[in-house]
């Protein structure tokens, strides 16, 4: 990937010496990438605190399970217009790595079954493939059952 195509997420991974493969979306289709794809969702709890949840794209975030994991009575998805000022990311390019502020982050426990997972590289059309166990070096997260098929 050319230097100009690197995102902040990729730079953070490199600074922390975490191996990754960067893709642009057309590459993912052409190369038939086998790793499961995860999406990053940002929520707000009844308390006003924000939380980040990372779940497989083939599943939905279970709001009740997610609220329980973070100790909230309930949570809701934030509005799309709130995403950029809060995280520094546009809708479709949100990554759990490199947000403006580190929010409590929960990764669906299914990620522990894989050597590599794919998620947003911090810019629409860009993805990174990493070992989920390596993420602990760049984000503080916990694993939990938060997704519903």
HUPE-V589143 format. One record per helix or strand. SS is the DSSP state (hx for helix, st for strand). FROM is the first residue (numbers start at 0). TO is the last residue. Records with the same first field share a line. If there is no record, write none. Layout:
# HUPE-V589143
SS: FROM-TO ; FROM-TO
This chain:
# HUPE-V589143
hx: 2-4 ; 7-14 ; 24-30 ; 62-69 ; 79-86 ; 108-112 ; 131-136
st: 19-23 ; 35-44 ; 49-55 ; 59-60 ; 74-76 ; 103-107 ; 116-119 ; 125-129 ; 140-143 ; 146-147
